[in-house]
Amino acid sequence: MSRLGEAALAVALLLGIFQSGCSVHFSVTEAGKICIQADLSINFTVEYKNGDKQDVAKFPLPENAVSDKNSSCGKENGTVPLLVIVFGSNHSLSISFNKSDTEYHVEKLVFTYNLSDAVFFPGSTENGTKQVSSDKTEISASTKHFYQCTSPHIIAMGAVNATFHHVKLEAYLENGNYSTEATTCKEDVSPTPAPSPTPTAAPVNPKTPDVIDYRVNDTSGAACLLAKMGLQLNVTYKTKDDKDASYRFNIEPAKIQYNGFCSKTYTTLNITFGSDFLLFNFTLNATESKFYLHLVHLNLTVLDAKDPNIDVENASLSYLQTTTHKSYKCSSKQTLQVTDKFSVDTYSLQIQPFDIDENKFGPAVECSADQNGMLVPIIVGAALAGLVLIVLIAYLIGRKRSHAGYQTI
């Protein structure tokens, strides 16, 4: 990359303008035959250390990314088709495919990134390359169909989230061109989201949200995240005529899908509803044996907003904190203030994102709101008991004096 290009990219990253990238075209050719075609838009978020704090880099797949020479159409001896994309200073994304008689799928995604690259990771106190991967891509299509997905599709890989959108790809091509029929991703065919809200001066209060159970499994099938909670999201924004408006809505069981990823120190829960998503990232501090919610990211379409695509994130949170092998529980309503324009209300929450034994919640550590709620009946009970004791003592003293008076007479 030229110095001018690096400078332009650095400015763009600092301004945070990368909400979405343009689709970049790739193809893999061997012996004059095209076997893979792909048009990809990918937004990356990568957590890294910046001094004594945890920072998040955001960048799209650059338009000047290219297919690497290590890409392959695969061999009859079992080698699978592989698309290797390279960009920047030693960053790469490898997409390997496999197939059955009726479909093909992305078997594995491997992302390698260079933390020494100050353009993408400004202020990084880590050096060298890191590699993350996922074999749970949920990208598949029927044979002789191309895969198509306009909506955001998040693949979590430890400290990295790769959000695919406006994607068209096909492997195992026979004539070098895309097939005429498409297999559409589940996000594009999910239930229609609720209509955009009418601007209001104050939030409209929906009913208490339903409690939904979530479970994310590791590669062995064991639970690595357990959660049950009702969620209500609160967003404020500017309308097209520059007025303040609010949107408050519930996460509803019939309208969502979810997935996640677990590693030793990071756990992700991604909830999608229509073309929108809500992402939670949990971190484990192994030194202190504590976990906490450190990142919340919301991508939401509100049609009457001045900017219809509302994208908010905070990666410096420390909510829902407790020790390992235990769960965090809060039956009371709890407000997680993510930014000044976005908050999440939780109801009847219990969550454990690490160190789950026998696929069950560990002992619960209750939130302060629940503990305070328990104090009220205790205090009232103690006050009543004290009042009864005072009355009893007064009665006994009065009776004793009365008895003494009779003896004097």
Helices and strands as residue ranges (DSSP letters): H 3-15, E 24-30, E 33-50, E 53-60, E 66-67, E 82-87, E 91-99, E 103-114, E 129-134, E 140-142, E 146-149, E 153-157, E 160-171, E 182-184, G 186-189, E 212-217, E 223-238, E 244-250, G 253-255, E 257-262, E 266-273, E 276-285, E 290-301, E 309-314, E 319-323, E 327-330, E 334-339, E 342-352, E 364-366, H 368-408
